[in-house]
């Protein structure tokens, strides 16, 4: 059997266990964590190349044949998300190594546990394991959020934990409903059995599908379940917030995976269709996110609201559920995750150099690295908003093309263009306040303003430029992933025909 | 027994939701605990309710209880227990740092 698909889960799990149990001195923990993340990135690239042949690789744990055993499935979509996560993790970790990882104990162990949960959520082919990996990544995220607990962080953390616990309860109710109806939790087996349900059982399956949609919408911070996000993300330290940029995308991924594979639009379980449920909520999310960004008085809060906006934009187009729309949404997920992460890291660097003002949008002494941070901020903001020829421009053209036509298309065009303008205004206003209205006096350079911190941001921005420069091949990859996702038959056959030993 | 179970799950959920919507972290935590009890019972019931039936192969057994639902509920119990412990620690810390256990400091700030 091909053992590659389980390695992205095992590697961070073993590193995290080692770091938690051995508790080495901080510099050693940092080195181990960085080495493990670099290895993970290499592994992710290997899996991406492996998945590029269009074949799903099913890993049956303990060699139990599905649907009796647990499976991990590597396909184009999961490989893409894994590569994105690994790249983001390495840059966030490099940035955290300039000081944020000293704010509390066990930063690196928690970080690796978080990676394990993310990787598992992207790879699993089983609904209960999706729940378990969600819990792993959430528990680790609670720890990361609360490191160096300030009162603001504690309060935001309490809200975040409570709302996610409620989400977990709903998730379990949906899981139990589906298990009672079908006797299985394997995605492929569920898809077959749910499609065969009729009458009252079909309606129960429908409520389970909607419950799952609500849970994933909570993770993706979809309207009206979005108010937990800005407070929590703005309170987190910069590298943690940047890593959290992928967390709303886990919700987007879960909606795509579950509601296109298990409850595909063709089966008609989700009356009146995924589009009618998701698109209006996602458009409202994008609009509220853009308005929130405009109303924020801190840079980190602005970026947190932009994260909300980007999740809404991705789901508004993905909700159309055509292969072209899903492909454009996936490209946008790649772009917006990296762009918001870069902005979060920049907000951290800016806050560290403005003395008591932090990242609040008010007049403050000039930053020591005024020019360097200014140039990076200009580039990141332009890339996020979509100034040609940067990746935001390319991907927004794709989104507009994919959603052209009909009433949902018109609404998406209006909201997409309107929110882009609002985001541009919010970032411009932030930039003017931070860089142009600075007082003459300069705050002395803080400890974390090293080349490594700048390097991490530069790498993210370089990848964003790469998304634009290599737009053709990357679009081909997202097209193929979306096509694979839109034709779940091959996924189902591949999983259910996996041999095993009993 | 089905009726008793249904009423139990319903009552626990009702009380849990009511308490979660309160503005003090202690009530919220008790509410979350009740909700997780309700969910655990619900997951347990998803395997079907049978009295006195073994969950694994036993000589002479006429019928079996669903073992997988029990395994699922065990996992769910472990997770919800750990989460309750975490949220209690968090709420205590927030209570000590900020001096009150309101979940929203701005609400009713004028009466303190």
HADDOCK unambig.tbl for C-alpha pairs under 7 A between the chains (distance, minus, plus):
assign (segid A and resid 151 and name CA) (segid B and resid 94 and name CA) 6.77 0.50 0.50
assign (segid A and resid 151 and name CA) (segid B and resid 97 and name CA) 6.22 0.50 0.50
assign (segid A and resid 151 and name CA) (segid B and resid 98 and name CA) 6.45 0.50 0.50
assign (segid A and resid 154 and name CA) (segid B and resid 94 and name CA) 5.80 0.50 0.50
assign (segid A and resid 155 and name CA) (segid B and resid 94 and name CA) 6.60 0.50 0.50
assign (segid A and resid 158 and name CA) (segid B and resid 90 and name CA) 6.67 0.50 0.50
assign (segid A and resid 158 and name CA) (segid B and resid 91 and name CA) 6.86 0.50 0.50
assign (segid A and resid 169 and name CA) (segid B and resid 36 and name CA) 6.45 0.50 0.50
assign (segid A and resid 169 and name CA) (segid B and resid 39 and name CA) 6.32 0.50 0.50
assign (segid A and resid 172 and name CA) (segid B and resid 39 and name CA) 6.79 0.50 0.50
assign (segid A and resid 173 and name CA) (segid B and resid 39 and name CA) 6.22 0.50 0.50
assign (segid A and resid 173 and name CA) (segid B and resid 43 and name CA) 6.87 0.50 0.50
assign (segid A and resid 176 and name CA) (segid B and resid 42 and name CA) 6.98 0.50 0.50
assign (segid A and resid 176 and name CA) (segid B and resid 43 and name CA) 4.89 0.50 0.50
assign (segid A and resid 176 and name CA) (segid B and resid 46 and name CA) 5.54 0.50 0.50
assign (segid A and resid 177 and name CA) (segid B and resid 46 and name CA) 6.64 0.50 0.50
assign (segid A and resid 179 and name CA) (segid B and resid 46 and name CA) 6.54 0.50 0.50
assign (segid A and resid 180 and name CA) (segid B and resid 46 and name CA) 4.56 0.50 0.50
assign (segid A and resid 180 and name CA) (segid B and resid 47 and name CA) 5.95 0.50 0.50
